[in-house]
Amino acid sequence: MIHYPYDLEFVSYNRSFPNLCRGDFRINLYGKEWVLKLQSGGTATCYGATEHIVRRPWTIYEDLLSDDFPRDLIPAVLLLAHKHVPMGCCGGCI
């Protein structure tokens, strides 16, 4: 179990198969709810009849964060995302 040195909790993620790759990741940080945009680092391609899915870690659209979001907590938020949301790129789009 991961213990964070601050009050950080998972609230929800609003996507699932077949659109897992990007969505709203809601967290609670020190009693305030934040909505962050998550993007899969993976890819899904189709070569003829062959599907190729690569799952990679989540990223956060940092340019969409509010100015008062503590950027130094982004690594901890990503750990929380990886704990609660299946690895991005489910292949549902192909």
Phi and psi in degrees as a GROMACS rama.xvg file:
@    title "Ramachandran Plot"
@    xaxis  label "Phi"
@    yaxis  label "Psi"
@TYPE xy
-90.3464  130.45  ILE-2
-112.05  128  HIS-3
-96.6546  144.986  TYR-4
-79.2864  15.7262  PRO-5
-148.975  168.984  TYR-6
-84.0356  89.3475  ASP-7
-126.497  123.373  LEU-8
-132.724  144.552  GLU-9
-75.719  135.72  PHE-10
-109.505  -57.9748  VAL-11
-167.802  165.266  SER-12
-134.588  131.057  TYR-13
-95.3329  14.5522  ASN-14
-124.472  156.833  ARG-15
-154.683  178.771  SER-16
-54.0549  134.327  PHE-17
-97.4761  16.9203  PRO-18
-126.189  52.521  ASN-19
-75.2197  -22.3855  LEU-20
-64.7318  -25.0459  CYS-21
-155.018  143.337  ARG-22
-177.978  -171.087  GLY-23
-91.4136  121.855  ASP-24
-107.221  112.494  PHE-25
-98.329  131.15  ARG-26
-130.555  161.589  ILE-27
-117.069  121.256  ASN-28
-125.543  114.034  LEU-29
52.4805  40.7992  TYR-30
83.5825  -0.63518  GLY-31
-110.525  132.645  LYS-32
-86.7799  133.329  GLU-33
-120.72  146.32  TRP-34
-116.312  117.838  VAL-35
-114.689  149.009  LEU-36
-93.5535  119.992  LYS-37
-99.6607  146.451  LEU-38
-133.421  134.923  GLN-39
-68.0592  142.189  SER-40
-87.4112  -3.09479  GLY-41
-86.857  178.688  GLY-42
-139.082  154.39  THR-43
-134.393  124.022  ALA-44
-133.274  160.174  THR-45
-131.99  122.184  CYS-46
-112.938  97.0377  TYR-47
64.9582  -119.436  GLY-48
-94.7237  3.98855  ALA-49
-103.889  121.293  THR-50
-94.8774  139.951  GLU-51
-129.237  114.179  HIS-52
-115.951  127.304  ILE-53
-118.274  119.824  VAL-54
-96.5774  129.116  ARG-55
-136.157  165.003  ARG-56
-59.4841  156.026  PRO-57
-69.3824  153.431  TRP-58
-129.003  161.956  THR-59
-113.364  137.075  ILE-60
-71.478  88.5092  TYR-61
-65.0927  -29.8236  GLU-62
-70.7696  -12.4923  ASP-63
-98.0045  -0.976207  LEU-64
-72.0031  145.921  LEU-65
-67.9067  155.183  SER-66
-60.3044  -27.9623  ASP-67
-91.7633  3.79822  ASP-68
-73.4546  130.966  PHE-69
-71.7653  100.335  PRO-70
-60.2406  -25.6867  ARG-71
-68.4911  -11.6405  ASP-72
-94.1795  0.471987  LEU-73
-56.3345  -45.1358  ILE-74
-57.9358  -39.5643  PRO-75
-68.5194  -37.2821  ALA-76
-64.8794  -40.0538  VAL-77
-65.8385  -37.6625  LEU-78
-60.7216  -41.2255  LEU-79
-63.9107  -41.0993  LEU-80
-61.4462  -44.9806  ALA-81
-67.4184  -25.1841  HIS-82
-75.8216  -34.883  LYS-83
-109.2  -16.301  HIS-84
-120.539  130.329  VAL-85
-55.6389  147.74  PRO-86
-51.0051  134.04  MET-87
-61.1711  167.49  GLY-88
69.2807  84.2273  CYS-89
-90.486  -10.6865  CYS-90
84.7633  4.41792  GLY-91
-64.8734  -20.5461  GLY-92
-82.0669  -10.8302  CYS-93
